[in-house]
Amino acid sequence: MLGKKLKINTLLFITGLAFAGLLGSCSPASQEDPAPGGGQGAPGNAAQSPRMQGMSIHYIELAPPNPVALGQGNVLYHAPETTLGGGQAINFDSAKVTANGEQFFALPLSKVKPGTYRHLRVSLAYQAGEITLRHEGVNYAATMASFIGYNTYIRSFRPRSQTVTVNGNRAQGFWALEVAGLLFQGQAPAGATTVPNPLFATSPVPQGSCVVTGAFAQDLVISGREDRDIVVTVSFSTNRSFEWRDPNGNRAFEPALGETLVDMGVRGMVVSY
């Protein structure tokens, strides 16, 4: 898979369902481009695979074999939201940020409705990691913080050591980068964040929701009579998921020259247990 060891917390109930997340370039086409900035994205863009370190989940739903609308499956988790910033938004103050490979959610199997489940729907709210940035001709490893949930209320956050104060809502695609004492931030265009959904034809998700859909390698069957824990591994592909406008075509991300991030959505999700 990703070569990352999972860290599963001890479950505090007799039998439980746990979810652990892996972020990495797990798609078959994950070879790194030798250029400092990575490979080609959409026309006029360039892309690279970020080195992911953490994430926050906003929503988890198990969907049955027959197509159902978003929210009509078995919703296991919905993170706290707030209207402190005006409109409805994810409350970043309440977000649980877990490291790459760690368990991000668990619950007793007694709370999971028995049935057969073919797909998992997960909404990513926040992701953090490192990317390669070029400044004044020199390449640096920059710390990235990106908010990819539909809307997030943020008081403040730290990409690395510097504090970014917001005290308001930010739409999907808000980001900040910190490198060598410099801080860059911006907002990706509305609707530009990639949200994989193989069920789009029958079960579309609202634009801007960042609810990623992935199929289990084999159907997850919950009988209600389980005598052992079930651990679900959720692998998010970040293969060339950091995409920016590259007007000079050199495939190096240079925000000081006005180059802007346009897409930071994951490129796919593989689910197994």
N, C-alpha and C positions, 0 to 999 in steps of 0.2 A: 504494500500500500504506500505509505509515505515514509516508512522507516522511522517513525516516531513512536516511542513507547507510550502506551496509554497509562494514565494515572487514575484509577477508579477508587473513589472513596468507599469506605466500608458502609454498607447500607444499614440503616437503623431499624429495619423491619424484617419480618421473617422471609418474605419473598418480595422482590422489587423489580421495577423496570428502570434502568439507568441509561442515560445518554452521554456519550463522550465525543468531543469534537476534534477533528484533525483538519488543519488548514495547510494546504501546500499545493505544489504543481503536480497533481496526481493524474492528470489526463495523459493519454498516450503521447500527445505532442508536446511534452513538457521540457524538451531540451532547451537549455538556456542559450540565447543568442550571444555570440562573443562580443557584440557591441556593448558599450557601457550602459546604454539605455534599454537594450532588449530588442524585440522584434517589431514587425510592422503590424499596426492595428488597422482601423478603418482608413479609407483614403485621407491622407493629410494628417494621420495620427501615428503615434508609435506606442509600444506597450512593453512592459517588463513584468516579471513574476516577483511580487513582493515576498519578503521573508517574514511570514506571519508569526506573531507571538501571542496574540490574545483576541478574544471576541466576546460579544454579549448577545444573548438570544432574547427575542421579544415574544415569540409565539411558537407553539409546537402542536401539531395536529396529526393524528393517524387517519388515513383515508382508506376505505374499503375497496375491493376490486371493481365494483361498479362505480362509474364516475359520479361524484357528488360535488356540489358547489363548495367554495371555501367557507369553512365554519360549520358545514353540515356533517363532517366526520366526527371523530372523537378528539375534542380539544383538550389537551392535557395541561397546557400552560399558556397564560396570557400575562405578560409583565405589567407592573403598575403604570398607569398613565396619569396625566395631569392637564389642567387648563391654565396653569400659572402663567404661561406665555401667551395666552389668548385662545388659540384653537387647541383641540385635542392633540396630545403629543405623548410620546414615550418619555418617562421621567428618568433622565440619565443618572440622577442622584440615587435611584433605587436599582440601577443596573448591576448585575453580577457579572463582572468581567473575569473570565477563566482563561488560563494559559493554554496554549496549544497542546492538545493531548489529554487535557483534564476533563473530568466529568462535569457537565454543565447543568444537568437536571436529573432528578430521580424521584420516584413516588412508589408507594406500595402497589403491588399488582392487584390488590383488592379494589383499588380505585380506577382500574382500567377496565372498561366495558369489554366482556368477552366477545370475540369475533375474529374475523380474518381481515388483515390489513395488508394492502399492497404498496401503498405510497406513504411517504412521510413529507409533511409540509413544515418548514422551519423558516421563521422570519429572523434574519440577522439584523441587529440594530447598530452594532459598533464593531470595528475591527482595528487592530493595532499591529504594527510591525515595522520593518525597515525596507527602504527602497534606495536605489542608487540615484544620486542627484549630481549635476555638474554645475559648479559655480566658478566663474572666472577661469575656466579652462581646467579646473581640478575636479576629480570625481570624489564624492563623499558618500558615506552611508548615512542616510537621513531617517529619523524616526517619524513614522506616519500614524496619524489618528484620523479615522474616517467614520462618518455617521451615515449609515445606509438604510436605516429604518425610515418609515414613511414621513415622520416628523418627530423631532426630538427637542424636549426642553432641556437646556444646558445652562447651569449656573457657571461652571468653569471646569476646565480639564487641563491635564498636562501631557503633551506629546512625549516629553522627556523630563526636563527640569524646569522649563518655563511655563508659567500659567497663562492660559488663554481664557479670558473672562467674556462671557456671552450674556448671561441673564436674559435669555429669551429662547424662542423656538427657532430651530433651523431645519429646513426641508432636507429631504433625502439628497445626499451628495455633498454635504458640508465636510470640509477637510482641513487639516493643519499639518505642517511639516516643520520639524526642528532639526537644525544642523549647525554645528560650529558657532553657536550663539545667535544664529539667525532664525527667524520664525516666518514662515509663509502660510497663508491660509486662503481659502477660496470656496466657491460653490459650483459644483458641476451643474450642467443644464438640466432642467426638469425633464424627466422621462428618459434620461440617457443611461441610467444605471442598469446594467444587465441583470435580469432576474430569470434564471432558467426554469422552465415549466413544460415538461414533456406532455402534460395534459391540457395544453392551451386550447385545443380545439373543442374540448368537452367541459373543461373546468378552468376557465381563465381566472386570473387573480387581478385585482385592481392595479392599474398603473401606479408605480410609486410605492407599492406595499412592501417590496423586497421579501415576499413569501416564496422561498425557493422550494421546488418540488423534486423529489427523487424517489425512485422505486427501490424496494428491498430486493436484495439478491434472490431471496425466496420469501414468499408470503409470511408475514408474522402472524402466527395463530395464538390467540390468548384464550385458553379454555376456562380459566377461573379455578383450575385445580393444580396450578404450577407448584412445584416443591423446591424450586431453585430460582436464583436471580437471572434476569435476562439483561444483558448489556448490549446496547445498540451503538455501533460505531458509525458516526456521521462524518464522512470525508468531504470537505468542501474544496473544490478545485480553484486555486488562485493562479492558474496558468495564464500568464500575460494579462492579469486582471487589472493592473494599474496602467491606465491608458490616458494619454495626453495629446493635446494639439502640438504638432511638431512642424511648424512652418518652415524651418531651415532644413528639415529632412535628415538631420544627423543622428537621429534616434537616441539622443541624450536628453534627459529631462532638465531643462534650464529655466526654472521659475523666475529668476532674476531678469530674464529676457522677455518675460511676459507669457511664457508657455503655461497653459492651464490644464489641470486635470479634468477629464471629461467623463470617465467611467472607472469605478472601483468595485463593481459588483462581481461576486464569485461566478465562475464559468460553468459550474456543474456541481452535483451532489451525489455521492455514492453511499448507499446505506446497507449495512450488514449487521448480523448479530450471531 
